[in-house]
Amino acid sequence: VTADWEDASIRVWDAGTGELLKTLKGVTAAIPAGCWSPGTVAYAPKGTTFATAVGGADQKGLRIPTTLTIWNAESLAADFQVVPQSVRVHAMAYSPDGKRLAIGGVGGTMRVLDIPQRQERKAAEDEVKELVAQLDHDDFQKREAAQRRLLELGSAARSQLEIAVRSSKSAEVRFRARAIIAAIAKDERVNVAKVFARSHEGTIMGIVYSPDGKLLASCSRTFRKGRGRIVVWSTGDTGRPIFQWTGTGLTSIQFSPDGKRLAS
């Protein structure tokens, strides 16, 4: 999975053949020409979901808030989308158990989000299409029943609801589909579990968990100044890092498989 800086698109590839399987949209807002949209991606450890974070900015001061999306890796449908912080996200990493996502970027502050762990709600595509069609049924009770069922299906129905919002000729369907999507999004918020004390002057460009999940490291670069920093935290202490190194600007960082070394 890759994030495109030019148009905020998310591209999913076949790793064996190099074939482009699908292009997803990382933000709901339109990205104007000449607007760069820094993006980052992370796969959950079990591979069933992946996260993308894409925002936008240009030389004229336009700011498009970063949208964090959790995608179903099989169906490639968006489970939910949130704006996790007011400034752009440039780096993120899943914890080894897949239950949390560390994010950072402009401003040098790192946050850890709780990712909702729900039972996967399965729904046949034909059933969802039929329910969406019933949102415009002549019988009011059937319209209401279809809306309740789509709410129960939640993220499993999101992709068809989004298609209905864009393309349905029925104002009733478009109105109800928007309401259902909004209710699903409200139900699927992420909780900010931890906020680490700011320890980077510049932009956080890389984040990584140690293999055992006990350490969390980040690296940064300061725009136009060539400086950067590595900071390592104990995941249980958000007030003071256990290690810091200051030097040249850095864009990537990684633990060794045994957790004893760090490469940047």
N, C-alpha and C positions, 0 to 999 in steps of 0.2 A: 504494500500500500504506500502511495506517495502523495504528498501535498504540493500543489503547484503554486508558486509565488505570484504568477501573473494573473490568474483568474479565480483563485480560491477553490479550484476543483480538486477532488480526491480521486485518484486513479487506482484501480485494483487490477493487478497483473497476475498472470499465471507464471509462477517462479520457474517452472521447468521449461516452458516454451517461449516466454517473453511476450505472449499474447496479451493485449489489453482486453480485460474481461468487461469492465464497466467503469463509467465515469460518474462520480457522485458529486453533489454540490455541498461544499463545506459551510456555506453561510446562506441565509435567506435573502440578504440584501444583495443588490446588483453591485458588482465591482467595476467601477469606471475604468476606461482605458488609461494607462499610465499610473495606475494605483498598484503598489506592491502589497502583497497579502501574505506575510510570513506564516507558514504553517508547519505543524509538527504532527507526527503520528506515533502510536504505540499499540502493540498487540498485547492483549491480556495473556498471562502465562498459559492458560489452557487453550488459547486459540479460538474460543467461541465468540469473542467480541474484540473489537479494536476501537481505539479512541483517536479522534482528530481534533485539532485546535487550529482555527484559521481566523485571522482578522485582516485589517487593511489600513493603509496610510499612504498619503502622497505628499508632495512638496508644498501643496497649497494648504495643508493643515487638515485635510479630510481624515476623519477617524471612523472606521467601522469596527465596532466592538468584536473581540474574539469570541467565536462561537465554539464551544466544546460539544462534540457529538460522540455518543457511544453507539456504535453500529453492531448489528448482528452479522457476524462474519460469514454465516451460511446464506441468509436471505439477502444480505447487503441492504437491509432496511434500517432506518435510524430508530434505535430504541428510545432515546430521548436527547434533547439539546438544551444546553444552558449557557449563560454568559457568566463564567465563574469569577471574573474580576474585572475591574474597570480598565486595566491596561493590558497590552497584548501579551499573549503566552507564546514563548519561543521554545520551551522544553517541557517534557513530561515523562513520567515513568510509572508503570504499575508496580505495586508491592509484589513480592514473590507469591503471596496467597491470592492475588488478583482482587482483593477487596478494597484497595485504596489506590488513589492516583495522585502522585505528587506533580505539581505544576509550578512553573516560574517563568519570568520573562522580564519585561520592562519594569524598572523600579527595584529590582534586586531582592524581592521578597518571595519566599517559597511557601506554598500552601499545600496541604494534603487533604484530598476530598474522599469522603466515603462514597463508594459506588454501590447503589442499591443491589442487593442480592435477592432477586425474586425467583420464584418458580417460573420456568419458561412457559409462556402462554402460547400454545400452538393453535393455529387456525388455518383451515383450508382456504386457499385463495378464492375458490368459487363461492364459499360461504360468505366471505367478506364482500365480494362484489355484489352478491345478492342483497346483503344487508344494506350496502350503500345505496343500491337502487331503491330499496324500500323506504329510504329517507324521504322519498317523494310520493309515497303511496297515497291513494285517495282517502284511505282510512287513517284518521289521526292516531288511533291507538296502535296501529301497526307501525306508523312512523316513530312513535315513542318507544315501542318495543325494540325496533331495530337500533335506535340510538342507545338504549340501555345495554344491548348486547355488544355493540361496538365499544362502548366504554369498558365493559368487562374484558374484552379481548386486548385492549390497551395497545401496546407497541406492535402487536401482531397485525393490527389493522391500519397502522399509521400510513404506510406507503400508499394504499388504495385511497385513503381519505385525502392525502395530499394530491393525488391525481384528480380526485373529484373536485377539490377546491380550484384547481387550475383549469379543468376542462369541462365540468358538468354544465349543461345548458339550463339546469334547474336552479333558480335562486334559493329554493328551499334546501336542496342538497348542499349547495355551497355554504349556506348559513349554518346548517347543522354540522357539516363536516368541520368547519372552522371551530365551532364550539366544542366538538369532541376532541380535536387535536389540542386545544387549549387546556381542556380538563385533564388529558393524558399528561401533558407537560407539567402541569401543576402537581400531579400525583407522583411524578418521577424526578423531583428535585434531588440534587446531591447536597450533602451536608459537608461544610468545611470542618474537618476533624481537628486540624492543627494549623497554626500559623507560626512559622519559625521567625525569630527576630531577624530583621534585615541585616545582612552581612556582606552584601555585594554593592559596590558603588555603581556598577554598570548593569548591563542586561544579562540575566541568567540564560545561557545558551545550551547547557547540558545538565541533565539530572539522571542519577542512577542509584538504585538500591543495591546493597550488598546481597550476595546470594542467600544469606540467612535472614535478611530483612531487618537486621539490627542497626545498620548504618545507612545513611542517606547522604550522598555527595552531590555537589553542584559546582559548575564552573561558569565563568562570566567573562565578558569583555566590555570595556568602556569605549563607546563610540568616539572615533577620531583621536583617541588618546593612547591607544596601543597597550593599555594596561588590562590586567585581568586577575582573577583570583580563583582558587580552589577552596571549598569549604566542606568539611565532613562533620556530620551530626550523628549523635546517637538518636535514634527515632523516638526515644522516650523523653528527650530533653529539648524543648523548643527555645530555651533561653540563651544557651551558650554552646557554640560548636566545640568539638573536641580537637579539631585540627584546622589550620588555615595556612595557605601558601599564596603569596602575592608575586606576580611577575608579568609576563606578557599576556596579551588577550587570548582567551581560549574559547573554542566553540564545541568541544566534544569531550566526553569523559566516560570511563568504563572500568568496572571492577574485574579482576581476574576471577576465574571460576571458583577458586578457594577463598576469595575475599581478602587475601593478604596483600594484594598490590592494586594500585590504581594507575591507569594510563590516561594521559590527556593529549 
